[in-house]
Amino acid sequence: MSKNSNSSRRNFLKLSLAGVIGITVGNKVLVKPVHASELPHLTDDDPQAQALKYVHESPDSEKHCSNCALIQGNDGDEWRPCALFPGKAVNAKGWCSAWVKKP
């Protein structure tokens, strides 16, 4: 292997690592965390909500968004972010067909 080839690989790896670090650090600086109260509430007419049969009030008292593994945010909040509905908050008393019990 030539010396020039090793140098090129080394430069490539350095630049790649610098790019990854830049993106990671840059995102943390530029992206402001959003609080659940700032998110719009998921509506019944949202296409994804309809596809997953989301309702604001669960028909089953044992299965609701607040005890689903996909819910995010703070326990006790009435409206919380959900991994399935990015940028929107779901009702903690709600339910959808993707419900999975928290471990």
Helices and strands as residue ranges (DSSP letters): H 3-30, G 36-38, H 47-51, G 65-67, E 79-81, E 89-91
